[in-house]
Amino acid sequence: MLENGFLVWEASNNTATFHPVIESDRVEGTAVFNQQGRRIGTIKRLLIEKVSGKVLYVDVTFGGFLGIGVHLRTVPWDKLSYDKALESYRTEITEEQVRDAPAFYGYDGDDLVWPDRKREKELRDYWRDDPRGPI
């Protein structure tokens, strides 16, 4: 069965297959692991470019206990890859890189609605990320 141009269901005797589409609320809360299998954080939100609809970055939370001391940093979406076996995301980014990364919306406790250009540049420079569209 096709929906919006995507195959979402097909009769088959095989076990469930991987689907290319996922809802954003199912991505939020998903763990992120490094290549050694150590959990380095959890996806809090997707940052989507308005015009193209492409996910450019994700905010990753790490550290803390019971919501106290939790930190938020921003990571380029294309640095994550989905691991079907883990049902989570993997990255070559180290825990230290995430810890030292800038945050799109500012730093801990600074939840600005829109960052300034200086912060955008800081984020792109840190990840050596070429602009892929307006933010």
Beta strands, then each sheet from edge to edge (+ up, - down):
strand 1: 2-3
strand 2: 6-7
strand 3: 31-34
strand 4: 39-48
strand 5: 55-62
strand 6: 71-76
strand 7: 80-83
strand 8: 88-91
sheet 1: 1+ 2-
sheet 2: 6+ 5- 4+ 3- 8- 7+
end
